[in-house]
Amino acid sequence: MEFSYTLAVLIIPILMFLFLGLVGMKLSNKVAGVIGTTAMGIVTAIAYAIAFTYFFGDSQGQVIDGVRQQLEVVNFTWLQFTDNLIIKLGVLLDPIAAMMLIVITTVSFMVHLYSLGYMKGEKGFQRYYAFLSLFTFSMLGLVVATNIFQMYIFWELVGVSSYLLIGFYYTKPAAVAASKKAFIVTRFADLGFLIGILILSFYTQTFDFLTLTSNPSSMISTASGATFMGCSVMAWALTLIFMGGAGKSAMFPLHIWLPDAMEGPTPVSALIHAATMVVAGVYLVARLFPLYACEVGVLEIITVIGAVTALYAAMVACVQSDIKRVLAFSTISQIAFMITSLGVARPEIHEGVGYMASMFHLFTHAMFKALLFLGAGAIIHAVHSNEVKDMGGLRKYMPICHITFLIGCLAIAGIPPFSGFFSKDEILVAAYSNSPLWGIWLTVVAGMTAFYMFRVYYLIFWWNNPDYGHHTPHESPATMTIPLIFLATVSIFAGFIPFGEFVSWNRETYTIHLNWTVATTSVLVALAGIALATKLYMKENKAPAAMADKVRGLWTAAYHRFYMDELYQFITHRIIFGCVSKPIAWFDRHIIDGTMDMLATVTNSASYAIRKLQSGSIQGYVMVYFVGVILLAVITYICLI
Amino acid sequence: MEITMYMYLIPSLIMFCCGVYGFITRKNMIAILISLELMLNAVDINFVVFNRFLFPGQMEGMIFTLFAIAIAAAETALAIAIIINIFRVVKNLDIRDITKMKF
């Protein structure tokens, strides 16, 4: 088979995980790091080769009549329960999978390289690299999954690796709490995902993505007539599957784990919580998009959730003081852009531009958000603090970091010719073509994006010159600056990739035309946001504080993330623990345990009462025994006569 | 005079009753062990006799007896070992002194 070497991108990382996890402690930090990074470099090269062959290679069946084919490169039966219930494992290559291979391996490789400098001298360096390999393996397995069950397995594996890496500093209570929170919240969402999978495959009798998506309307109609609470069963199934995606992608109201997940090492935030794992939800919806396209109601739910999340996260990001929190909320907001874009996509409107725009934004966002996180890591490394008040005026000390961070900010703000402009423009086109409401909504959020990114940019690099403590900040080592420069270069030029030629909802070629009205509006709004940030935050002044005082209530609410965590705390502690768990605990302790205790007590007292019979005199026992035997014999004899 | 089954069974019964009597009344543990062997041998005789008179030409009873003798030997060795160990602890072989195994 032409693409069978695709398996190598899965096998190398899992072998690296086993190798570094089992014998890593025997190696020195540096050797372990270099081995891990080299292996990741090889995986990256293979992934590039796969993507290149898939998109540009000729006549191996990738393109038939202008439609890019979905190739099942490997697909073997893993578990066979009955004739229908078969779980397979394999590799599916199609445009979005190939694109994700590039995104994951690039960012992962950059993070491996960057961590050589960032994590230098940390305890558990080898463990860190082992977990990075495990994550890379799981994420690659997720994107090439041939069936929804394989995806679910790898979905959980990325959840586990995320848990392990957030809790990397396991002696820090905040990190432990954050890792648990991330795991439990996403697990809760995955419960919905699992139920959705079961409903979907119960009616369609298949797990296979190809079978599900090649003829979606007939798949939907397998459950025709079956309804639950007034909605068709398929709509329920797809909504529940989206719930899993919303949990992973931190959509409102399941977003609460992502800001806390920033307790992990910063490169991990760049890899998992910005570029790859959190877009798994977007990828899931994109993977099943033909099915969603048949259930327009579900797409509308997705749109609303995405739009609400985008606005909510942007509002919160405007007032946060922790640099990683700002980036976390910015990530939530940007992923919400992708989700909304999928939600507004309709095959019949504008050739399904929303799908292409979502994937395009996923690609560019992964690059510039990884860049921003790695830049933030370099800054945190230099000043040993996450708080923006400890930064300021850093442009003089860290020129490379300053320039690359600025590029990242320009890209996310959507200023041409940086990559974010092109992808965000496509999203806005898709939103306008669905309904002006969503178009205007997203344009406003895009303006806020520009504002809060430049707010944090000015607070870090301009503002004032605080006391940096015992030493002045300095530029990071080359292992950290090279990834920054590389990702910055990609962020500048990625927008010029004719993305529509590679990825579109029906896998045909889609030619991107810039819509000048939309583009001009969005650029003007972004410039306005930047101008406002410049006016307020370029030099130290009292205006931001005065403005915050004017809208004190809103400011405080946004600073506390609109009390979502407190709401969850209330629901879980007061309502679930208080009203549900406590009675159950009482029942368990008093009824179930009580029955068992009573049995034990009765046995105990009965045996205490008859223990005197055991005298210890052996001959006494034998006597009783023989008398008993004789009595039995006599009774038997009498009865027989 | 014809030899009948009862000629064997009655001595065997007497042997068995002697064993039971000895087991219950003797205070020396070695003597108790000997009584136990007496009972076992009485049962062995019964096996052989029943085989000889009720199922002539078959060997099951004989074989069973051989097994019983082997097991009895092993069991005696075990019992002797236990008795020796008890003697080391209590310096005495009187069964009335061995009452540790009660509640």
Interface residues (C-beta under 8 A of the other chain):
Chain A: R611 K612 Q614 S615 G616 S617 I618 Q619 V622 M623 F626
Chain B: V20 F23 I24 T25 I32 I95 R96 I98 T99 K100 M101 K102 F103
